[in-house]
Amino acid sequence: MNAVVTSVPTAWLQRIVDASLTGMVVYEAVHADGDESAITDLRLVLANEAAKADFPSDWFAQTLLETAPELVSTPFFAQLVAVLDEGTSCRFTYTTNHATNPRWFEVSAVNMEQQGVLSYQETTGQKRLEQQVDEYKHLIDNALAGISHFTSVRDDNGTIIDFRYKSYNKAAGAVTGLTADDVVGKGMLELFPEHKTSGFFDKWVELVETGASVRFQDRYKGEGYDFWFDTQAVAWKDGFIRSYIDITPIKTAELAQQRQAELLDSLITAAPMAVALYEAVRDAAGEIEDFVCVHVNQAAADALQFPIAELNGKRMTAINPRVKSSHAYEHYLHVTTTGEPLQFERQLGNQWFLVSMVKFGDGFVSASLDVTESRLYRQQLEAANQELLHSNDNLQQFAYVASHDLQEPLRKIRAFSDLIGERYGVELGAFGQDALQRMQSAAGRMSQLINDLLIYSRITTHRQPFAPVDLEQLLDEVLLDLDLRLAETGAVLERDQLPVVAGDSSQLRQLLHNLLTNALKFHPLHSPEHVPHIQIRCQRTETDGHGWYEISIIDNGIGFDDKYTDRIFQVFQRLHAQQLYPGTGVGLAICFRVVDSHGGTISATSQPGEGSTFLVRLPA
C-alpha cells in the first residue's frame, strides 16, 4: 500500500490557481508505506478551470500511476517529484507521445507548502508554425531558383537609397559565388554598385513604390560575371522578394540561333539566286492540294513579278494558276512526299533557271539561279567545239596531204642531188661539191622537220585509247633503235625498273626516244675522252592523295642555263647552233605535249657544264 498525504490548499493558493489564465494544477506526493522519503506516485488535488478542460475528471479521483502509468517512467514524472523532494523549481517543454497529432506544452513547477504547483501553456500552434517556417526555409534554401529578400533603406526624406539583404538562398549564392553570411545585412549597392548605373536599382525602387509585381528576362553583367536571368519579383512590406533562374545557357543558345537566323535571312535576302520556302496545303484526307508561300527573297519576287508582301501567305495556284499542269509541280510533290532532293532546269518566259529543291518541314525550299546567259554560252561553246572539231579534222587532213606533197619534192631533190654527185662529182670541183652537200643536208633537215611537225600535230588528235603500257619494254625497244649511237659514243647507261602505265604506246615511245636522243647528243665536241653517262631513275610518290611515277633522265652533258627552262619546251626553240648540234627544235615540244596529253608534267633542271635532269611525272 502507498501512503497518501492529503493536504488542503490554503485559500490564497486557491485564489492564485483560480486567477491564472494558463492551466494550473496543484499536486502532492504519494509515499510508499512506512517510507516517507520515497515518493512513488503523484495525485492532483487542485486545478483551475483551464486545467479541468485539459485533464479527464478521473485524474482528480485517482493517482497518476492509476490514470497514466506510462508517465511514471518518464523525465516528466522525475522532474515533478524533484520539485517536491528537493524543494526546487523547474521549467521544461513537454511533448505528448502521439504519432500523428503530438502536442507541445511549456511547463513550470514550484514547491509551495510541500505541494507542487504546476502551470503550463500549450504551444502546439506556435511549434507547428515554427516547423512550417523551418520547412519553408529549407524549401527556399534548397530551391533551384535563386531567391532573395530585400528591405528598403531610406534616407531622412523617406527616399529609398539602397536595399538591404534580409535572406539569400543557396541557389542565389551559386550564381554570385557569395554565401548568405557574405550578403545578409549588407546593401545591394554596397555589393553590386553597377546596379545603380545599369537601371536595375531604379527598377526595384519602382517595384516597391508601386507595390506591383514584375517578370522579365535581362542580362546581369559586371566585373567577373555575365549572366542572363528570368526574374520574377513582388513587393513585400517595405521591400521586395526576388526569385530568378539562370537562363544563360538557354539565352546563349537562343541568341546564337537568332544570329544564325539573321545571318541566314541576310544571306537569303542578298543572294543573287531566287530562294523561296513553300508549305504544303492538305485536304481533309491529308492529300496535298496546293502549296502556300511562306518566305521569298527579293530575287524570287522579281522572277515571279510580285511584291514580297503579296507573295508571303499566297497560294501557289494564286501566283500561277497553271502551275499544277507543269512538270515543276510534279517535282514539288515528289520532294515534299519523298524527301529526295532534286535539281532541274526550268524555263520561265525567256529565262532559264537552274532549280535546286530540298524538303523542309511539310514543304520544300527552292533555290533558283538564272542560267540564261550560261545556257546561251554553253550552246555557243558546243557550237564552237563542233566547229573546232571540224576545223581540226580539216587541219589534220591538210597536214597529212601537205606533208606528203612536201616530202615528194624533197625526195626528188635528194635523189637528183645524189645522181649529180655520182655522175659529175669530180667536174663540180670543191665549191660545187660543198654546195651539193649543203643542199642535200638542207633537204634532209626539211624532211625531218616535216615529220616532226606532223608528229606534233597528231599527238592530241590521233591519240589511241589509253591501255596499259609497259615502259620497261618500250625502253628496250628505244635502246635497240639507238644501239649504234650508244656504241659510237661508248655511253654508260644505268636504269631502274620502269612501271606499267595507262597511255598511248606510240606517243610514250616517242617521249623516251626524244629524251634519250638529247642525252646522247648534247655532249662536248672534240672530247673523245668524255663518255656520256645516262641514268634512268624511277620512283613512286603520293601528292594530295594521288599516286605518281617520277621518271628522271639524268645526263652528264653540256647542260644549259636554268633561265631557259620554260623556253626549251616550245616549238622551234634552240639553245645551240644548228651546225654544232643538228635538230629541228621540235623534239622537246613533242615531249611536253605527250606528257600533257597523259595528264602528267615534265620539267628540267640544269647548269652549264654540269649536265641536265628531265623529270617526267605520269599518273600511277
C-alpha positions as CSV (number, residue, x, y, z in Angstrom):
1,M,0.0,0.0,0.0
2,N,1.1,3.5,-0.7
3,A,0.5,6.1,1.9
4,V,-1.3,9.2,0.6
5,V,-0.6,12.5,2.2
6,T,-3.6,14.6,1.8
7,S,-3.4,18.3,2.4
8,V,-5.9,21.1,1.8
9,P,-4.6,24.1,-0.3
10,T,-4.7,27.4,1.5
11,A,-7.1,30.0,0.5
12,W,-4.5,32.2,-1.1
13,L,-3.2,29.3,-3.2
14,Q,-6.7,28.6,-4.2
15,R,-7.1,32.2,-5.4
16,I,-3.8,32.1,-7.3
17,V,-4.8,28.9,-9.1
18,D,-8.2,30.1,-10.0
19,A,-7.0,33.5,-11.2
20,S,-4.4,32.1,-13.6
21,L,-5.1,32.4,-17.3
22,T,-3.0,29.4,-18.1
23,G,-3.6,25.8,-17.0
24,M,-2.6,25.4,-13.3
25,V,-2.8,22.4,-11.0
26,V,-1.6,21.5,-7.5
27,Y,-0.3,18.1,-6.9
28,E,1.1,16.2,-3.9
29,A,3.3,13.2,-3.2
30,V,2.2,9.7,-2.6
31,H,4.7,7.8,-0.5
32,A,5.5,4.1,0.0
33,D,4.1,2.5,3.2
34,G,6.4,3.2,6.0
35,D,8.8,5.3,4.0
36,E,8.1,9.0,3.9
37,S,11.3,9.6,1.9
38,A,10.3,7.6,-1.1
39,I,7.7,9.3,-3.5
40,T,6.2,6.6,-5.6
41,D,3.2,8.4,-7.1
42,L,1.5,11.8,-7.5
43,R,-2.0,13.0,-7.0
44,L,-3.8,16.1,-8.4
45,V,-5.5,18.0,-5.6
46,L,-6.5,21.2,-7.2
47,A,-7.0,22.6,-10.7
48,N,-8.3,25.8,-12.2
49,E,-10.9,25.8,-15.0
50,A,-8.4,25.9,-17.8
51,A,-6.7,22.8,-16.4
52,K,-10.0,21.0,-15.8
53,A,-10.7,21.3,-19.5
54,D,-7.5,19.6,-20.3
55,F,-7.5,16.7,-17.8
56,P,-10.0,13.9,-17.6
57,S,-12.2,14.1,-14.4
58,D,-11.0,10.7,-13.2
59,W,-7.5,12.1,-12.8
60,F,-8.7,14.0,-9.7
61,A,-10.0,10.9,-8.0
62,Q,-7.0,8.6,-8.7
63,T,-3.3,8.8,-8.7
64,L,-1.0,9.4,-11.7
65,L,0.1,5.7,-11.6
66,E,-3.6,4.7,-11.8
67,T,-4.6,7.1,-14.6
68,A,-1.4,7.4,-16.7
69,P,1.1,4.8,-15.6
70,E,3.3,5.4,-18.8
71,L,4.3,8.8,-17.4
72,V,5.8,7.4,-14.2
73,S,8.9,6.2,-16.0
74,T,9.4,9.5,-17.9
75,P,11.6,12.5,-17.2
76,F,8.3,14.4,-16.8
77,F,7.5,12.4,-13.6
78,A,11.0,12.6,-12.3
79,Q,11.1,16.4,-12.6
80,L,7.8,16.8,-10.7
81,V,9.0,14.5,-8.0
82,A,12.2,16.5,-7.7
83,V,10.2,19.7,-7.1
84,L,8.6,18.1,-4.0
85,D,11.5,16.1,-2.9
86,E,14.2,18.8,-3.2
87,G,12.0,21.9,-2.8
88,T,13.3,23.3,-6.2
89,S,11.6,24.6,-9.2
90,C,11.8,23.6,-12.9
91,R,10.9,24.7,-16.4
92,F,10.7,22.4,-19.4
93,T,8.9,21.6,-22.6
94,Y,6.7,18.6,-22.7
95,T,5.6,16.8,-25.8
96,T,2.8,14.3,-25.8
97,N,3.7,11.0,-27.3
98,H,1.2,10.9,-30.2
99,A,2.4,9.6,-33.6
100,T,0.1,11.7,-35.8
101,N,-1.0,14.6,-33.6
102,P,1.5,15.5,-30.9
103,R,1.0,18.5,-28.6
104,W,3.6,20.7,-27.1
105,F,3.5,22.4,-23.7
106,E,5.7,24.9,-21.8
107,V,5.7,23.6,-18.2
108,S,6.9,25.2,-14.9
109,A,6.6,23.7,-11.4
110,V,7.4,25.1,-8.0
111,N,7.2,23.8,-4.4
112,M,4.8,25.6,-2.2
113,E,4.0,24.4,1.3
114,Q,5.1,20.8,0.4
115,Q,2.9,20.8,-2.6
116,G,3.8,21.2,-6.2
117,V,2.2,23.9,-8.2
118,L,2.4,23.1,-11.9
119,S,1.5,25.7,-14.5
120,Y,1.5,25.1,-18.2
121,Q,0.7,26.7,-21.5
122,E,0.1,24.8,-24.8
123,T,2.4,25.9,-27.5
124,T,1.4,23.4,-30.2
125,G,0.2,26.2,-32.6
126,Q,3.4,28.1,-32.2
127,K,5.5,25.0,-32.5
128,R,3.8,23.9,-35.7
129,L,4.2,27.4,-37.1
130,E,7.9,27.2,-36.3
131,Q,8.1,23.9,-38.0
132,Q,6.4,25.3,-41.1
133,V,8.8,28.2,-41.1
134,D,11.7,25.8,-40.9
135,E,10.3,23.7,-43.7
136,Y,9.7,26.8,-45.8
137,K,13.3,28.0,-45.1
138,H,14.6,24.6,-46.0
139,L,12.5,24.5,-49.2
140,I,13.6,28.1,-50.2
141,D,17.2,27.4,-49.3
142,N,17.3,24.3,-51.5
143,A,15.1,25.6,-54.3
144,L,16.6,25.5,-57.8
145,A,15.7,29.2,-58.3
146,G,17.7,31.9,-56.6
147,I,15.6,33.7,-54.0
148,S,16.5,36.9,-52.2
149,H,14.5,39.1,-49.8
150,F,15.3,42.8,-49.6
151,T,14.2,45.6,-47.3
152,S,14.3,49.2,-48.2
153,V,17.0,51.5,-46.8
154,R,15.6,55.1,-46.8
155,D,17.1,58.5,-46.0
156,D,15.6,61.1,-43.7
157,N,13.3,62.2,-46.5
158,G,11.9,58.7,-47.0
159,T,13.7,58.2,-50.3
160,I,15.0,54.7,-51.0
161,I,18.8,54.9,-51.2
162,D,19.6,51.1,-51.1
163,F,18.1,47.7,-50.4
164,R,19.4,45.5,-47.6
165,Y,19.6,41.7,-48.0
166,K,17.4,40.0,-45.5
167,S,17.6,36.5,-46.8
168,Y,19.6,34.8,-49.5
169,N,19.3,31.1,-50.6
170,K,22.0,28.7,-51.8
171,A,20.9,29.0,-55.5
172,A,21.5,32.7,-55.4
173,G,24.9,32.1,-53.9
174,A,25.8,29.6,-56.7
175,V,25.4,32.4,-59.2
176,T,27.4,35.2,-57.5
177,G,29.8,33.0,-55.5
178,L,28.7,34.7,-52.3
179,T,27.2,32.9,-49.3
180,A,24.3,34.1,-47.1
181,D,26.9,35.2,-44.5
182,D,28.5,37.3,-47.1
183,V,25.4,39.3,-48.1
184,V,22.7,39.2,-45.4
185,G,22.6,42.6,-43.6
186,K,24.5,44.3,-46.4
187,G,23.3,46.7,-49.0
188,M,22.7,45.8,-52.7
189,L,24.7,48.8,-53.9
190,E,27.4,48.0,-51.4
191,L,27.9,44.6,-53.0
192,F,26.9,45.4,-56.6
193,P,27.3,49.1,-57.3
194,E,26.9,48.6,-61.0
195,H,23.1,48.1,-60.4
196,K,22.8,51.8,-59.9
197,T,24.0,52.6,-63.4
198,S,22.5,49.6,-65.2
199,G,19.0,50.6,-64.3
200,F,18.2,47.6,-62.1
201,F,18.2,49.6,-58.9
202,D,15.6,52.1,-60.3
203,K,13.5,49.1,-61.4
204,W,13.4,47.7,-57.8
205,V,12.6,51.2,-56.4
206,E,9.6,51.5,-58.8
207,L,8.5,48.0,-57.8
208,V,8.5,48.8,-54.1
209,E,6.9,52.2,-54.5
210,T,4.1,50.9,-56.7
211,G,3.5,47.6,-54.9
212,A,3.3,45.8,-58.2
213,S,4.9,42.6,-59.4
214,V,7.2,42.2,-62.4
215,R,8.6,39.5,-64.5
216,F,11.4,40.0,-67.1
217,Q,14.5,38.5,-68.7
218,D,17.6,40.5,-68.5
219,R,21.3,40.5,-68.6
220,Y,23.4,41.0,-65.4
221,K,26.9,41.9,-66.4
222,G,29.6,43.1,-64.0
223,E,33.2,42.5,-63.0
224,G,33.8,38.8,-63.1
225,Y,30.3,37.8,-64.0
226,D,28.0,37.8,-67.0
227,F,24.6,36.1,-66.7
228,W,21.1,36.1,-68.2
229,F,18.2,35.6,-65.7
230,D,14.5,35.0,-65.9
231,T,13.3,37.1,-62.9
232,Q,10.1,37.5,-61.0
233,A,9.7,39.9,-58.2
234,V,6.9,41.1,-55.9
235,A,6.7,43.9,-53.4
236,W,6.7,42.7,-49.8
237,K,6.1,45.2,-47.0
238,D,8.8,47.8,-47.4
239,G,10.9,45.8,-49.7
240,F,10.6,43.0,-52.2
241,I,11.2,39.3,-52.8
242,R,13.0,38.4,-56.0
243,S,13.2,34.9,-57.5
244,Y,15.2,34.1,-60.6
245,I,16.7,31.2,-62.6
246,D,19.9,31.3,-64.5
247,I,19.0,31.0,-68.2
248,T,22.5,31.9,-69.5
249,P,22.9,28.6,-71.5
250,I,19.4,28.8,-72.9
251,K,19.8,32.5,-73.8
252,T,23.2,32.0,-75.2
253,A,21.9,29.3,-77.5
254,E,18.9,31.4,-78.3
255,L,21.0,34.4,-79.2
256,A,23.3,32.2,-81.3
257,Q,20.3,30.7,-83.1
258,Q,18.9,34.2,-83.6
259,R,22.2,35.4,-85.0
260,Q,22.3,32.4,-87.3
261,A,18.7,33.1,-88.4
262,E,19.5,36.7,-89.0
263,L,22.7,35.8,-91.0
264,L,20.7,33.2,-93.0
265,D,18.0,35.7,-93.7
266,S,20.6,38.3,-94.7
267,L,22.3,35.7,-97.0
268,I,19.0,34.7,-98.5
269,T,17.9,38.3,-98.9
270,A,21.2,39.3,-100.5
271,A,21.6,36.1,-102.5
272,P,21.6,36.6,-106.3
273,M,19.6,33.4,-106.7
274,A,15.8,33.2,-106.1
275,V,15.0,31.5,-102.8
276,A,11.5,30.5,-101.7
277,L,10.0,28.4,-98.9
278,Y,6.7,26.7,-99.5
279,E,4.5,24.7,-97.2
280,A,2.0,22.0,-98.3
281,V,-1.7,22.7,-98.0
282,R,-3.6,19.4,-97.4
283,D,-7.2,18.4,-97.7
284,A,-9.2,16.5,-95.1
285,A,-7.8,13.3,-96.3
286,G,-4.2,14.5,-95.9
287,E,-3.5,14.8,-99.6
288,I,-1.6,17.8,-100.9
289,E,-3.9,20.1,-102.8
290,D,-1.7,23.2,-103.0
291,F,1.3,25.0,-101.6
292,V,1.4,28.3,-99.7
293,C,4.4,30.7,-99.9
294,V,6.0,31.1,-96.5
295,H,9.0,33.2,-97.4
296,V,10.7,34.6,-100.5
297,N,13.7,36.8,-101.1
298,Q,13.7,39.8,-103.5
299,A,15.3,37.8,-106.4
300,A,12.4,35.3,-106.2
301,A,9.8,38.1,-106.0
302,D,11.4,39.7,-109.1
303,A,11.3,36.4,-111.0
304,L,7.6,35.9,-110.1
305,Q,6.8,39.5,-110.8
306,F,5.1,40.0,-107.4
307,P,5.9,42.3,-104.4
308,I,7.3,40.2,-101.5
309,A,4.4,41.4,-99.2
310,E,1.9,39.9,-101.7
311,L,3.7,36.6,-102.1
312,N,4.0,35.7,-98.4
313,G,0.9,33.7,-97.4
314,K,-0.3,33.4,-101.0
315,R,-1.1,30.0,-102.5
316,M,1.0,28.8,-105.4
317,T,-2.1,28.4,-107.6
318,A,-3.0,32.0,-107.0
319,I,0.5,33.1,-108.1
320,N,0.5,30.8,-111.2
321,P,-3.0,29.3,-112.0
322,R,-1.4,26.9,-114.5
323,V,1.3,25.6,-112.1
324,K,-0.5,22.2,-111.5
325,S,-0.2,21.2,-115.1
326,S,3.6,21.8,-115.2
327,H,6.4,19.4,-114.6
328,A,7.7,21.6,-111.9
329,Y,4.6,20.9,-109.8
330,E,5.4,17.2,-110.0
331,H,8.8,18.0,-108.7
332,Y,7.3,19.9,-105.8
333,L,5.1,17.0,-104.9
334,H,8.0,14.5,-105.2
335,V,10.3,16.4,-102.9
336,T,7.7,17.0,-100.3
337,T,6.4,13.5,-100.2
338,T,9.6,11.5,-100.6
339,G,12.2,13.8,-99.1
340,E,14.5,13.3,-102.1
341,P,16.3,16.5,-103.2
342,L,16.0,17.4,-106.9
343,Q,17.8,19.6,-109.4
344,F,16.5,20.6,-112.8
345,E,16.4,23.4,-115.3
346,R,13.1,25.3,-115.8
347,Q,12.1,27.9,-118.3
348,L,10.1,31.0,-117.2
349,G,9.3,33.1,-120.3
350,N,12.6,33.9,-122.0
351,Q,14.7,33.0,-118.9
352,W,16.1,29.7,-117.8
353,F,16.7,28.8,-114.2
354,L,18.7,26.0,-112.5
355,V,16.4,24.9,-109.6
356,S,17.6,23.0,-106.6
357,M,15.0,21.7,-104.1
358,V,15.2,20.1,-100.7
359,K,12.4,19.1,-98.3
360,F,11.8,21.5,-95.4
361,G,9.1,20.6,-92.8
362,D,5.9,19.8,-94.6
363,G,7.1,21.5,-97.7
364,F,10.2,22.5,-99.6
365,V,12.9,25.1,-100.1
366,S,13.8,26.0,-103.7
367,A,16.8,28.0,-104.9
368,S,16.7,29.1,-108.5
369,L,19.7,30.5,-110.3
370,D,19.3,32.4,-113.5
371,V,21.4,30.4,-116.0
372,T,20.0,32.1,-119.2
373,E,23.4,33.6,-120.1
374,S,25.4,30.5,-119.2
375,R,23.0,28.3,-121.1
376,L,23.4,30.6,-124.1
377,Y,27.2,30.5,-123.6
378,R,27.1,26.7,-123.3
379,Q,25.2,26.4,-126.6
380,Q,27.6,28.8,-128.2
381,L,30.5,26.8,-126.8
382,E,29.1,23.5,-128.0
383,A,28.7,25.0,-131.5
384,A,32.3,26.4,-131.3
385,N,33.6,23.0,-130.2
386,Q,31.8,21.3,-133.1
387,E,33.3,23.8,-135.5
388,L,36.7,23.4,-133.9
389,L,36.5,19.6,-134.2
390,H,35.6,20.1,-137.9
391,S,38.5,22.5,-138.3
392,N,40.9,20.2,-136.6
393,D,39.8,17.4,-138.8
394,N,40.3,19.5,-141.9
395,L,43.7,20.7,-140.5
396,Q,44.8,17.1,-139.9
397,Q,43.8,16.2,-143.4
398,F,45.6,19.2,-144.7
399,A,48.7,18.5,-142.6
400,Y,48.8,14.9,-143.9
401,V,48.4,15.9,-147.5
402,A,50.8,18.8,-147.2
403,S,53.4,16.7,-145.6
404,H,53.0,14.1,-148.3
405,D,53.1,16.7,-151.1
406,L,56.2,18.4,-149.5
407,Q,58.0,15.2,-148.9
408,E,57.7,14.1,-152.6
409,P,59.7,17.1,-154.0
410,L,62.2,16.7,-151.2
411,R,62.7,13.1,-152.1
412,K,63.3,14.1,-155.8
413,I,65.8,16.9,-154.7
414,R,67.7,14.4,-152.7
415,A,67.6,11.7,-155.4
416,F,68.7,14.1,-158.2
417,S,71.4,15.6,-156.0
418,D,72.7,12.1,-155.3
419,L,72.7,11.4,-159.1
420,I,74.6,14.6,-159.8
421,G,77.1,13.8,-157.2
422,E,77.7,10.4,-158.6
423,R,78.0,11.4,-162.3
424,Y,79.5,14.9,-162.1
425,G,81.1,15.0,-158.7
426,V,84.7,15.4,-160.0
427,E,83.7,18.0,-162.5
428,L,81.9,20.1,-159.9
429,G,85.1,21.0,-158.1
430,A,85.3,21.8,-154.4
431,F,82.8,24.6,-154.4
432,G,80.2,22.6,-156.3
433,Q,80.6,19.6,-154.1
434,D,80.2,21.7,-151.0
435,A,77.1,23.4,-152.4
436,L,75.6,20.0,-153.3
437,Q,76.3,18.6,-149.9
438,R,74.7,21.7,-148.3
439,M,71.6,21.2,-150.5
440,Q,71.3,17.5,-149.5
441,S,71.7,18.4,-145.8
442,A,69.0,21.1,-146.1
443,A,66.7,18.7,-147.8
444,G,67.3,16.2,-145.0
445,R,66.6,18.7,-142.3
446,M,63.4,19.8,-144.1
447,S,62.2,16.3,-144.4
448,Q,62.9,15.7,-140.7
449,L,61.1,18.9,-139.7
450,I,58.1,18.0,-141.7
451,N,58.0,14.6,-140.0
452,D,58.4,16.2,-136.5
453,L,55.6,18.8,-137.2
454,L,53.3,16.0,-138.4
455,I,54.0,14.0,-135.2
456,Y,53.5,17.2,-133.1
457,S,50.1,18.0,-134.7
458,R,48.8,14.4,-134.4
459,I,49.6,13.9,-130.6
460,T,46.2,15.2,-129.3
461,T,44.0,14.4,-132.4
462,H,45.2,10.9,-133.3
463,R,45.8,9.5,-129.8
464,Q,44.9,5.9,-129.4
465,P,42.6,4.9,-126.5
466,F,44.7,4.5,-123.3
467,A,45.8,1.0,-122.5
468,P,48.4,-0.5,-120.1
469,V,51.8,0.3,-121.5
470,D,55.0,-1.5,-120.2
471,L,57.5,1.3,-120.1
472,E,60.3,-1.2,-119.5
473,Q,59.6,-2.9,-122.8
474,L,59.3,0.4,-124.6
475,L,62.7,1.5,-123.2
476,D,64.3,-1.8,-124.5
477,E,62.9,-1.0,-128.0
478,V,64.2,2.6,-127.9
479,L,67.6,1.4,-126.8
480,L,67.7,-1.1,-129.6
481,D,67.0,1.7,-132.1
482,L,69.8,3.7,-130.6
483,D,72.3,0.9,-130.2
484,L,74.6,2.2,-133.0
485,R,74.7,5.7,-131.4
486,L,75.3,4.1,-128.0
487,A,78.2,2.1,-129.4
488,E,79.7,5.1,-131.2
489,T,79.8,7.3,-128.1
490,G,80.6,4.5,-125.7
491,A,77.8,5.7,-123.5
492,V,77.3,4.2,-120.0
493,L,73.6,3.6,-119.1
494,E,72.2,3.0,-115.7
495,R,68.5,2.1,-115.4
496,D,65.8,1.4,-112.8
497,Q,62.8,-0.9,-113.4
498,L,60.1,1.2,-115.2
499,P,56.4,0.7,-114.4
500,V,53.3,-0.1,-116.4
501,V,51.2,3.0,-117.0
502,A,48.0,3.8,-118.9
503,G,48.7,5.6,-122.1
504,D,49.3,5.6,-125.9
505,S,52.3,3.3,-126.5
506,S,53.5,5.1,-129.7
507,Q,53.5,8.5,-128.1
508,L,55.3,7.3,-124.9
509,R,57.8,5.6,-127.1
510,Q,58.4,8.9,-128.9
511,L,58.8,10.6,-125.5
512,L,61.6,8.2,-124.4
513,H,63.3,8.3,-127.8
514,N,63.5,12.1,-127.8
515,L,64.8,12.4,-124.3
516,L,67.5,9.7,-124.7
517,T,68.5,11.2,-128.1
518,N,69.1,14.6,-126.5
519,A,71.0,12.9,-123.6
520,L,73.3,11.4,-126.2
521,K,73.5,14.4,-128.5
522,F,74.4,17.3,-126.2
523,H,78.0,16.5,-125.1
524,P,81.2,18.4,-125.5
525,L,82.5,18.3,-129.1
526,H,86.0,17.2,-129.9
527,S,86.4,15.5,-126.5
528,P,86.8,11.8,-127.2
529,E,87.7,11.2,-123.5
530,H,84.2,12.5,-122.4
531,V,81.9,9.4,-122.2
532,P,78.1,10.1,-121.9
533,H,76.8,8.8,-118.6
534,I,73.0,8.5,-118.6
535,Q,70.9,7.5,-115.6
536,I,67.2,6.5,-115.9
537,R,65.6,6.6,-112.4
538,C,62.1,5.9,-111.3
539,Q,60.2,6.2,-108.0
540,R,56.5,6.3,-106.9
541,T,55.3,9.3,-104.9
542,E,52.0,10.5,-103.4
543,T,50.7,14.1,-103.7
544,D,47.3,15.1,-102.3
545,G,46.1,11.5,-102.3
546,H,47.2,10.9,-105.9
547,G,49.9,8.5,-107.0
548,W,52.6,9.4,-109.4
549,Y,55.5,7.8,-111.2
550,E,58.5,10.1,-111.3
551,I,60.9,9.1,-114.2
552,S,64.2,11.1,-114.3
553,I,66.6,11.1,-117.3
554,I,69.9,12.3,-116.0
555,D,72.9,13.0,-118.2
556,N,76.4,14.5,-117.8
557,G,76.3,16.6,-120.9
558,I,76.9,20.3,-121.6
559,G,73.8,21.4,-119.7
560,F,72.1,24.8,-120.1
561,D,71.2,27.9,-118.1
562,D,68.1,27.4,-115.9
563,K,66.6,30.7,-117.2
564,Y,65.8,28.8,-120.4
565,T,63.8,26.0,-118.6
566,D,60.4,27.1,-120.0
567,R,61.7,28.1,-123.4
568,I,63.1,24.7,-124.3
569,F,59.7,23.1,-124.4
570,Q,58.4,25.5,-127.1
571,V,58.3,24.7,-130.8
572,F,61.4,25.8,-132.8
573,Q,63.3,26.9,-129.7
574,R,67.0,26.1,-129.9
575,L,69.8,26.9,-127.5
576,H,72.7,25.8,-129.7
577,A,73.9,26.4,-133.2
578,Q,72.4,24.1,-135.9
579,Q,75.9,23.3,-137.3
580,L,77.1,22.2,-133.9
581,Y,74.1,20.3,-132.6
582,P,71.7,19.5,-135.5
583,G,68.0,19.2,-134.9
584,T,64.6,20.7,-135.7
585,G,63.8,22.4,-132.4
586,V,60.5,20.3,-132.1
587,G,61.7,17.3,-130.1
588,L,61.1,18.7,-126.6
589,A,57.9,20.4,-127.6
590,I,56.7,16.9,-128.7
591,C,57.8,15.6,-125.2
592,F,55.8,18.3,-123.5
593,R,52.6,17.6,-125.5
594,V,52.9,13.9,-125.0
595,V,53.2,14.2,-121.2
596,D,50.5,16.8,-121.0
597,S,48.1,14.6,-123.0
598,H,48.7,11.8,-120.5
599,G,47.8,14.1,-117.5
600,G,51.4,14.5,-116.4
601,T,54.1,17.1,-116.2
602,I,57.7,17.5,-117.5
603,S,60.3,19.8,-116.1
604,A,64.1,20.3,-116.4
605,T,66.9,21.4,-114.2
606,S,70.4,22.1,-115.4
607,Q,73.6,24.2,-115.1
608,P,76.1,24.8,-117.9
609,G,78.7,22.1,-117.9
610,E,77.0,20.1,-115.2
611,G,74.5,18.0,-117.2
612,S,70.8,18.1,-117.2
613,T,67.9,16.3,-115.5
614,F,64.5,15.9,-117.2
615,L,61.8,14.9,-114.7
616,V,58.6,13.2,-116.2
617,R,55.6,12.7,-113.8
618,L,52.9,10.3,-115.0
619,P,49.8,9.3,-113.1
620,A,50.3,5.9,-111.4
